[in-house]
């Protein structure tokens, strides 16, 4: 039983640390770290939803409706994460061109 509580203490500690880091990332308005952090959070959410599809934990036991919601949520979150990635890469490319133009002028 002591091993279980040790595991739970570690799980709560790591979860709290991740939560605090996400709060800091969300508070920075135009940070690249924020964009990457939110993108990775969405990918982690997709992974969690996919795991929930195959886990025996159900909101409505015996009905596959909640699994359908998990699948739809994973697809929509994955699409959102891919869109965020495309936007971030586009802004990186624009910033690189601006820096190259500045370097050429000087």
PyMOL commands that place a pseudoatom at each C-alpha (Angstrom):
pseudoatom trace, name=CA, resn=UNK, resi=1, chain=A, elem=C, hetatm=0, pos=[0.000, 0.000, 0.000]
pseudoatom trace, name=CA, resn=UNK, resi=2, chain=A, elem=C, hetatm=0, pos=[2.934, 2.325, 0.660]
pseudoatom trace, name=CA, resn=UNK, resi=3, chain=A, elem=C, hetatm=0, pos=[4.074, 1.886, -2.938]
pseudoatom trace, name=CA, resn=UNK, resi=4, chain=A, elem=C, hetatm=0, pos=[0.658, 2.976, -4.177]
pseudoatom trace, name=CA, resn=UNK, resi=5, chain=A, elem=C, hetatm=0, pos=[0.723, 6.144, -2.084]
pseudoatom trace, name=CA, resn=UNK, resi=6, chain=A, elem=C, hetatm=0, pos=[4.268, 6.838, -3.231]
pseudoatom trace, name=CA, resn=UNK, resi=7, chain=A, elem=C, hetatm=0, pos=[3.107, 6.502, -6.833]
pseudoatom trace, name=CA, resn=UNK, resi=8, chain=A, elem=C, hetatm=0, pos=[0.108, 8.756, -6.195]
pseudoatom trace, name=CA, resn=UNK, resi=9, chain=A, elem=C, hetatm=0, pos=[2.314, 11.383, -4.533]
pseudoatom trace, name=CA, resn=UNK, resi=10, chain=A, elem=C, hetatm=0, pos=[4.635, 11.354, -7.558]
pseudoatom trace, name=CA, resn=UNK, resi=11, chain=A, elem=C, hetatm=0, pos=[1.675, 11.537, -9.954]
pseudoatom trace, name=CA, resn=UNK, resi=12, chain=A, elem=C, hetatm=0, pos=[0.123, 14.500, -8.135]
pseudoatom trace, name=CA, resn=UNK, resi=13, chain=A, elem=C, hetatm=0, pos=[3.483, 16.275, -7.945]
pseudoatom trace, name=CA, resn=UNK, resi=14, chain=A, elem=C, hetatm=0, pos=[4.201, 15.863, -11.654]
pseudoatom trace, name=CA, resn=UNK, resi=15, chain=A, elem=C, hetatm=0, pos=[0.657, 16.847, -12.604]
pseudoatom trace, name=CA, resn=UNK, resi=16, chain=A, elem=C, hetatm=0, pos=[0.894, 19.973, -10.458]
pseudoatom trace, name=CA, resn=UNK, resi=17, chain=A, elem=C, hetatm=0, pos=[4.205, 20.907, -12.052]
pseudoatom trace, name=CA, resn=UNK, resi=18, chain=A, elem=C, hetatm=0, pos=[2.775, 20.484, -15.553]
pseudoatom trace, name=CA, resn=UNK, resi=19, chain=A, elem=C, hetatm=0, pos=[-0.283, 22.536, -14.573]
pseudoatom trace, name=CA, resn=UNK, resi=20, chain=A, elem=C, hetatm=0, pos=[1.854, 25.391, -13.217]
pseudoatom trace, name=CA, resn=UNK, resi=21, chain=A, elem=C, hetatm=0, pos=[4.064, 25.410, -16.323]
pseudoatom trace, name=CA, resn=UNK, resi=22, chain=A, elem=C, hetatm=0, pos=[0.971, 25.538, -18.541]
pseudoatom trace, name=CA, resn=UNK, resi=23, chain=A, elem=C, hetatm=0, pos=[-0.387, 28.493, -16.555]
pseudoatom trace, name=CA, resn=UNK, resi=24, chain=A, elem=C, hetatm=0, pos=[2.885, 30.355, -17.060]
pseudoatom trace, name=CA, resn=UNK, resi=25, chain=A, elem=C, hetatm=0, pos=[2.884, 29.532, -20.780]
pseudoatom trace, name=CA, resn=UNK, resi=26, chain=A, elem=C, hetatm=0, pos=[-0.685, 30.727, -21.152]
pseudoatom trace, name=CA, resn=UNK, resi=27, chain=A, elem=C, hetatm=0, pos=[0.097, 34.024, -19.447]
pseudoatom trace, name=CA, resn=UNK, resi=28, chain=A, elem=C, hetatm=0, pos=[2.796, 34.954, -21.984]
pseudoatom trace, name=CA, resn=UNK, resi=29, chain=A, elem=C, hetatm=0, pos=[0.864, 36.581, -24.854]
pseudoatom trace, name=CA, resn=UNK, resi=30, chain=A, elem=C, hetatm=0, pos=[3.132, 36.316, -27.914]
pseudoatom trace, name=CA, resn=UNK, resi=31, chain=A, elem=C, hetatm=0, pos=[5.697, 33.773, -26.842]
pseudoatom trace, name=CA, resn=UNK, resi=32, chain=A, elem=C, hetatm=0, pos=[6.953, 31.021, -29.134]
pseudoatom trace, name=CA, resn=UNK, resi=33, chain=A, elem=C, hetatm=0, pos=[7.136, 28.841, -26.054]
pseudoatom trace, name=CA, resn=UNK, resi=34, chain=A, elem=C, hetatm=0, pos=[3.402, 29.395, -25.542]
pseudoatom trace, name=CA, resn=UNK, resi=35, chain=A, elem=C, hetatm=0, pos=[2.609, 28.304, -29.099]
pseudoatom trace, name=CA, resn=UNK, resi=36, chain=A, elem=C, hetatm=0, pos=[4.733, 25.168, -28.804]
pseudoatom trace, name=CA, resn=UNK, resi=37, chain=A, elem=C, hetatm=0, pos=[3.395, 24.408, -25.325]
pseudoatom trace, name=CA, resn=UNK, resi=38, chain=A, elem=C, hetatm=0, pos=[-0.224, 24.657, -26.417]
pseudoatom trace, name=CA, resn=UNK, resi=39, chain=A, elem=C, hetatm=0, pos=[0.495, 22.515, -29.460]
pseudoatom trace, name=CA, resn=UNK, resi=40, chain=A, elem=C, hetatm=0, pos=[2.127, 19.822, -27.327]
pseudoatom trace, name=CA, resn=UNK, resi=41, chain=A, elem=C, hetatm=0, pos=[-0.738, 20.014, -24.836]
pseudoatom trace, name=CA, resn=UNK, resi=42, chain=A, elem=C, hetatm=0, pos=[-3.199, 19.347, -27.642]
pseudoatom trace, name=CA, resn=UNK, resi=43, chain=A, elem=C, hetatm=0, pos=[-1.168, 16.351, -28.809]
pseudoatom trace, name=CA, resn=UNK, resi=44, chain=A, elem=C, hetatm=0, pos=[-1.116, 15.050, -25.214]
pseudoatom trace, name=CA, resn=UNK, resi=45, chain=A, elem=C, hetatm=0, pos=[-4.881, 15.506, -25.050]
pseudoatom trace, name=CA, resn=UNK, resi=46, chain=A, elem=C, hetatm=0, pos=[-5.275, 13.491, -28.266]
pseudoatom trace, name=CA, resn=UNK, resi=47, chain=A, elem=C, hetatm=0, pos=[-3.169, 10.720, -26.746]
pseudoatom trace, name=CA, resn=UNK, resi=48, chain=A, elem=C, hetatm=0, pos=[-5.241, 10.789, -23.557]
pseudoatom trace, name=CA, resn=UNK, resi=49, chain=A, elem=C, hetatm=0, pos=[-8.511, 10.604, -25.482]
pseudoatom trace, name=CA, resn=UNK, resi=50, chain=A, elem=C, hetatm=0, pos=[-7.250, 7.693, -27.583]
pseudoatom trace, name=CA, resn=UNK, resi=51, chain=A, elem=C, hetatm=0, pos=[-6.219, 5.863, -24.409]
pseudoatom trace, name=CA, resn=UNK, resi=52, chain=A, elem=C, hetatm=0, pos=[-9.693, 6.501, -22.949]
pseudoatom trace, name=CA, resn=UNK, resi=53, chain=A, elem=C, hetatm=0, pos=[-11.280, 4.798, -25.968]
pseudoatom trace, name=CA, resn=UNK, resi=54, chain=A, elem=C, hetatm=0, pos=[-9.525, 1.538, -25.113]
pseudoatom trace, name=CA, resn=UNK, resi=55, chain=A, elem=C, hetatm=0, pos=[-9.666, 1.844, -21.328]
pseudoatom trace, name=CA, resn=UNK, resi=56, chain=A, elem=C, hetatm=0, pos=[-12.413, 0.174, -19.315]
pseudoatom trace, name=CA, resn=UNK, resi=57, chain=A, elem=C, hetatm=0, pos=[-13.348, 3.530, -17.732]
pseudoatom trace, name=CA, resn=UNK, resi=58, chain=A, elem=C, hetatm=0, pos=[-16.661, 4.724, -19.123]
pseudoatom trace, name=CA, resn=UNK, resi=59, chain=A, elem=C, hetatm=0, pos=[-18.976, 7.594, -18.323]
pseudoatom trace, name=CA, resn=UNK, resi=60, chain=A, elem=C, hetatm=0, pos=[-21.921, 5.437, -19.359]
pseudoatom trace, name=CA, resn=UNK, resi=61, chain=A, elem=C, hetatm=0, pos=[-21.027, 1.774, -18.723]
pseudoatom trace, name=CA, resn=UNK, resi=62, chain=A, elem=C, hetatm=0, pos=[-22.317, -0.601, -21.362]
pseudoatom trace, name=CA, resn=UNK, resi=63, chain=A, elem=C, hetatm=0, pos=[-22.931, 2.087, -23.968]
pseudoatom trace, name=CA, resn=UNK, resi=64, chain=A, elem=C, hetatm=0, pos=[-20.377, 2.932, -26.661]
pseudoatom trace, name=CA, resn=UNK, resi=65, chain=A, elem=C, hetatm=0, pos=[-21.596, 6.556, -26.887]
pseudoatom trace, name=CA, resn=UNK, resi=66, chain=A, elem=C, hetatm=0, pos=[-18.827, 7.923, -24.682]
pseudoatom trace, name=CA, resn=UNK, resi=67, chain=A, elem=C, hetatm=0, pos=[-16.201, 6.147, -26.795]
pseudoatom trace, name=CA, resn=UNK, resi=68, chain=A, elem=C, hetatm=0, pos=[-17.639, 7.886, -29.852]
pseudoatom trace, name=CA, resn=UNK, resi=69, chain=A, elem=C, hetatm=0, pos=[-17.274, 11.244, -28.083]
pseudoatom trace, name=CA, resn=UNK, resi=70, chain=A, elem=C, hetatm=0, pos=[-13.668, 10.393, -27.206]
pseudoatom trace, name=CA, resn=UNK, resi=71, chain=A, elem=C, hetatm=0, pos=[-12.911, 9.597, -30.854]
pseudoatom trace, name=CA, resn=UNK, resi=72, chain=A, elem=C, hetatm=0, pos=[-14.576, 12.777, -32.132]
pseudoatom trace, name=CA, resn=UNK, resi=73, chain=A, elem=C, hetatm=0, pos=[-12.764, 14.829, -29.488]
pseudoatom trace, name=CA, resn=UNK, resi=74, chain=A, elem=C, hetatm=0, pos=[-9.422, 13.273, -30.427]
pseudoatom trace, name=CA, resn=UNK, resi=75, chain=A, elem=C, hetatm=0, pos=[-9.964, 13.992, -34.127]
pseudoatom trace, name=CA, resn=UNK, resi=76, chain=A, elem=C, hetatm=0, pos=[-11.000, 17.606, -33.544]
pseudoatom trace, name=CA, resn=UNK, resi=77, chain=A, elem=C, hetatm=0, pos=[-8.167, 18.243, -31.102]
pseudoatom trace, name=CA, resn=UNK, resi=78, chain=A, elem=C, hetatm=0, pos=[-5.662, 16.664, -33.495]
pseudoatom trace, name=CA, resn=UNK, resi=79, chain=A, elem=C, hetatm=0, pos=[-6.872, 18.872, -36.347]
pseudoatom trace, name=CA, resn=UNK, resi=80, chain=A, elem=C, hetatm=0, pos=[-6.557, 21.921, -34.115]
pseudoatom trace, name=CA, resn=UNK, resi=81, chain=A, elem=C, hetatm=0, pos=[-3.010, 20.934, -33.130]
pseudoatom trace, name=CA, resn=UNK, resi=82, chain=A, elem=C, hetatm=0, pos=[-2.024, 20.469, -36.782]
pseudoatom trace, name=CA, resn=UNK, resi=83, chain=A, elem=C, hetatm=0, pos=[-3.494, 23.879, -37.648]
pseudoatom trace, name=CA, resn=UNK, resi=84, chain=A, elem=C, hetatm=0, pos=[-1.522, 25.453, -34.786]
pseudoatom trace, name=CA, resn=UNK, resi=85, chain=A, elem=C, hetatm=0, pos=[1.628, 23.798, -36.122]
pseudoatom trace, name=CA, resn=UNK, resi=86, chain=A, elem=C, hetatm=0, pos=[1.056, 25.154, -39.635]
pseudoatom trace, name=CA, resn=UNK, resi=87, chain=A, elem=C, hetatm=0, pos=[0.448, 28.648, -38.252]
pseudoatom trace, name=CA, resn=UNK, resi=88, chain=A, elem=C, hetatm=0, pos=[3.543, 28.509, -36.066]
pseudoatom trace, name=CA, resn=UNK, resi=89, chain=A, elem=C, hetatm=0, pos=[5.725, 27.335, -38.961]
pseudoatom trace, name=CA, resn=UNK, resi=90, chain=A, elem=C, hetatm=0, pos=[4.320, 30.088, -41.191]
pseudoatom trace, name=CA, resn=UNK, resi=91, chain=A, elem=C, hetatm=0, pos=[5.138, 32.754, -38.592]
pseudoatom trace, name=CA, resn=UNK, resi=92, chain=A, elem=C, hetatm=0, pos=[8.628, 31.292, -38.181]
pseudoatom trace, name=CA, resn=UNK, resi=93, chain=A, elem=C, hetatm=0, pos=[9.174, 31.493, -41.942]
pseudoatom trace, name=CA, resn=UNK, resi=94, chain=A, elem=C, hetatm=0, pos=[7.940, 35.103, -42.063]
pseudoatom trace, name=CA, resn=UNK, resi=95, chain=A, elem=C, hetatm=0, pos=[10.173, 36.052, -39.145]
pseudoatom trace, name=CA, resn=UNK, resi=96, chain=A, elem=C, hetatm=0, pos=[13.179, 34.419, -40.825]
pseudoatom trace, name=CA, resn=UNK, resi=97, chain=A, elem=C, hetatm=0, pos=[12.575, 36.369, -44.046]
pseudoatom trace, name=CA, resn=UNK, resi=98, chain=A, elem=C, hetatm=0, pos=[12.270, 39.627, -42.084]
pseudoatom trace, name=CA, resn=UNK, resi=99, chain=A, elem=C, hetatm=0, pos=[15.541, 38.935, -40.275]
pseudoatom trace, name=CA, resn=UNK, resi=100, chain=A, elem=C, hetatm=0, pos=[17.278, 38.091, -43.557]
pseudoatom trace, name=CA, resn=UNK, resi=101, chain=A, elem=C, hetatm=0, pos=[15.968, 41.331, -45.088]
pseudoatom trace, name=CA, resn=UNK, resi=102, chain=A, elem=C, hetatm=0, pos=[17.260, 43.310, -42.081]
pseudoatom trace, name=CA, resn=UNK, resi=103, chain=A, elem=C, hetatm=0, pos=[20.647, 41.627, -42.312]
pseudoatom trace, name=CA, resn=UNK, resi=104, chain=A, elem=C, hetatm=0, pos=[20.848, 42.451, -46.026]
pseudoatom trace, name=CA, resn=UNK, resi=105, chain=A, elem=C, hetatm=0, pos=[20.125, 46.149, -45.413]
pseudoatom trace, name=CA, resn=UNK, resi=106, chain=A, elem=C, hetatm=0, pos=[22.795, 46.613, -42.765]
for i in range(1, 106): cmd.bond("trace and resi %d" % i, "trace and resi %d" % (i + 1))
show_as sticks, trace
zoom trace
